[in-house]
Amino acid sequence: MIDQAKATIRFMTLEDLDAVVEVERNSFSTPWDPGIFRNEITSNQFAHYLVYELNDEIIGYCGLWIVMDEAQITNIAIHSKHRGYKHGERLLSYVIAFVKQMGVLKLSLEVRVSNNVAQSLYRKMGFQEGGVRKNYYADNGEDALVMWVNVNEGI
């Protein structure tokens, strides 16, 4: 758990689903439904989901899968009304430290090729481009940029 000012990062629980889904719907054009999150946190042995709270309100979250010495961020988001205040950077920094502590060497993610703001954050945190997944996003066929970081060499 981390406390910075009035921000807290902790593991997601079933009680968090409504707030997490609100952030998800605010952030993505093809949001996950609550059942997917429920399955991830109750049935997926590889999944780790964290919530980011500010003044006891969930304003963001991150999900990742850890398999052996590699991890993949499945989704990460901060509610739009809280963007621009470094909450995403704090959450991602925590995730990198968390996976490093879990013995992970490489952390990867996919991001829309049009999402320059997120790509900028990921580069700032040491992520590099690893390739492109063509027609990755179902809503519009947009490509996904695959990015990764060696957590021992990142920030």
Stockholm file with secondary structure:
# STOCKHOLM 1.0

chainA/1-155         MIDQAKATIRFMTLEDLDAVVEVERNSFSTPWDPGIFRNEITSNQFAHYLVYELNDEIIGYCGLWIVMDEAQITNIAIHSKHRGYKHGERLLSYVIAFVKQMGVLKLSLEVRVSNNVAQSLYRKMGFQEGGVRKNYYADNGEDALVMWVNVNEGI
#=GR chainA/1-155 SS CEEETTEEEEECCGGGHHHHHHHHHHHCSSCCCHHHHHHHHHHCTTEEEEEEEETTEEEEEEEEEEETTEEEEEEEEECGGGTTSSHHHHHHHHHHHHHHHTTCCEEEEEEETTCHHHHHHHHHTTCEEEEEETTCCTTTCCCEEEEEEETTTCC
#=GC SS_cons         CEEETTEEEEECCGGGHHHHHHHHHHHCSSCCCHHHHHHHHHHCTTEEEEEEEETTEEEEEEEEEEETTEEEEEEEEECGGGTTSSHHHHHHHHHHHHHHHTTCCEEEEEEETTCHHHHHHHHHTTCEEEEEETTCCTTTCCCEEEEEEETTTCC
//
